[in-house]
Amino acid sequence: MYRRYERSIPEIIGDLLTQFPTLARKESQLARAEMSEKITQVAFGLAFIVGGAVLLTPALVVLLQAAVAALEQAGFQPTAAALIVGGAVLVIGIILLLVGINRLKVENLVPNKTIHQIQEDASVAKQQLRSGHEHQRAA
């Protein structure tokens, strides 16, 4: 059987207005939680960059000297040995830098869950208003 809705548009709007503070508070909590996750993501990205830079510096000096010496013993000229080793290390350094930068890209830091939830809430509110308005007209 068809059940007639007894709620008027002012009642629906009143309900919407009374539920809005709770909705806004929950959306705010979701936004804070998601932003906290994003800040943690930034912190880890920066930690990887700094950690990589700090650990690479002294280790690379020693290893690069050993690599150049090994190439010299293998018959390479000192200049050629230094260029080969320097070029290889340059490529590795660039890869590490790009990984760190990728973790800091803006699109990785947007609070997508919160935005999606707000859009869903707005859609539900619109549907409730339309539904209430249609039932009001039918009555």
matplotlib code that plots the C-alpha trace (Angstrom):
import matplotlib.pyplot as plt

x = [0.0, 1.0, 2.0, 1.4, 4.2, 3.0, 6.1, 5.9, 8.8, 9.4, 9.6, 12.1, 14.2, 13.9, 15.2, 18.0, 19.0, 19.0, 21.0, 23.5, 25.7, 26.2, 26.9, 29.4, 31.1, 31.5, 32.8, 35.3, 36.5, 36.9, 38.8, 41.1, 41.8, 42.5, 44.8, 46.6, 47.3, 48.5, 50.8, 52.2, 52.7, 54.6, 56.8, 57.7, 58.5, 60.8, 62.3, 63.2, 64.8, 66.8, 67.7, 68.9, 71.0, 72.6, 73.4, 74.6, 77.2, 79.8, 79.1, 79.4, 82.8, 84.3, 82.7, 83.4, 87.0, 87.2, 85.3, 87.6, 90.7, 89.2, 88.7, 92.2, 93.5, 91.5, 93.3, 91.2, 92.8, 92.1, 89.9, 87.8, 87.4, 86.2, 83.7, 82.3, 81.8, 80.5, 77.9, 76.6, 76.2, 74.5, 71.8, 71.2, 71.0, 68.5, 66.3, 66.2, 65.4, 62.5, 61.0, 61.1, 59.6, 56.8, 55.7, 55.3, 53.1, 50.0, 47.6, 48.8, 47.9, 44.3, 41.7, 39.8, 37.8, 36.4, 35.6, 33.8, 31.8, 30.8, 29.6, 27.5, 26.0, 25.0, 23.5, 21.4, 20.3, 19.2, 17.3, 15.5, 14.5, 13.2, 11.4, 9.7, 8.8, 7.4, 5.3, 4.1, 2.9, 1.2, -0.8]
y = [0.0, 3.6, 5.3, 9.0, 11.1, 13.5, 15.7, 19.2, 21.0, 23.2, 20.0, 18.5, 21.7, 21.8, 18.3, 19.1, 22.1, 20.1, 17.3, 19.7, 20.4, 16.7, 16.1, 19.1, 17.8, 14.3, 15.7, 17.9, 14.9, 12.9, 15.8, 16.1, 12.4, 12.3, 15.4, 13.7, 10.7, 13.1, 14.9, 11.6, 10.7, 14.0, 13.3, 9.8, 11.2, 13.8, 11.3, 9.1, 12.0, 13.2, 9.6, 8.8, 11.9, 11.5, 7.9, 8.2, 10.9, 9.1, 5.7, 6.9, 8.6, 5.4, 3.1, 5.5, 5.6, 1.8, 1.5, 4.0, 2.1, -1.2, 0.2, 1.6, -1.9, -3.4, -1.2, 1.9, 5.4, 7.2, 9.8, 7.2, 5.2, 8.3, 9.2, 5.7, 5.5, 9.1, 8.5, 5.3, 7.1, 10.0, 7.7, 6.0, 9.4, 10.7, 7.6, 8.2, 11.8, 11.1, 8.5, 11.1, 13.8, 11.5, 10.9, 14.7, 15.3, 17.4, 14.9, 12.3, 14.8, 15.8, 14.5, 12.5, 10.5, 13.7, 15.3, 12.2, 12.0, 15.6, 15.1, 12.1, 14.0, 16.9, 14.4, 12.8, 16.2, 17.2, 13.9, 14.4, 17.9, 16.7, 13.7, 15.9, 18.5, 15.8, 14.3, 17.7, 18.4, 15.0, 15.7]
z = [0.0, -0.6, 2.6, 2.6, 4.0, 6.6, 6.6, 5.1, 3.4, 6.5, 8.6, 6.2, 6.2, 10.0, 10.2, 7.8, 9.9, 13.2, 11.6, 9.9, 13.0, 13.6, 10.0, 9.9, 13.1, 11.6, 8.3, 10.2, 12.2, 9.0, 7.4, 10.4, 10.4, 6.7, 6.9, 9.8, 7.5, 4.7, 7.1, 8.2, 4.5, 4.0, 7.0, 5.8, 2.3, 3.8, 6.2, 3.2, 1.4, 4.4, 5.4, 2.0, 1.7, 5.1, 4.7, 1.1, 1.7, 3.8, 2.4, -1.1, -0.5, 0.7, -1.9, -4.8, -3.9, -3.8, -7.1, -8.8, -7.4, -8.6, -12.1, -12.2, -11.2, -14.0, -16.5, -16.8, -16.8, -13.5, -15.3, -17.0, -13.8, -11.9, -14.7, -14.8, -11.1, -10.8, -13.6, -12.0, -8.7, -10.3, -11.8, -8.5, -6.7, -9.2, -8.8, -5.0, -5.4, -7.8, -5.4, -2.5, -4.7, -5.9, -2.3, -1.9, -5.0, -4.3, -5.8, -3.2, -0.4, -1.3, 1.3, -1.3, 1.3, 2.9, -0.4, -1.6, 1.7, 1.5, -2.1, -1.0, 1.9, -0.4, -2.8, 0.0, 1.3, -2.2, -2.7, 0.6, -0.4, -3.8, -2.3, 0.3, -2.3, -4.6, -1.8, -0.8, -4.4, -4.6, -1.4]

ax = plt.figure().add_subplot(projection="3d")
ax.plot(x, y, z, "-o")
ax.set_aspect("equal")
plt.show()
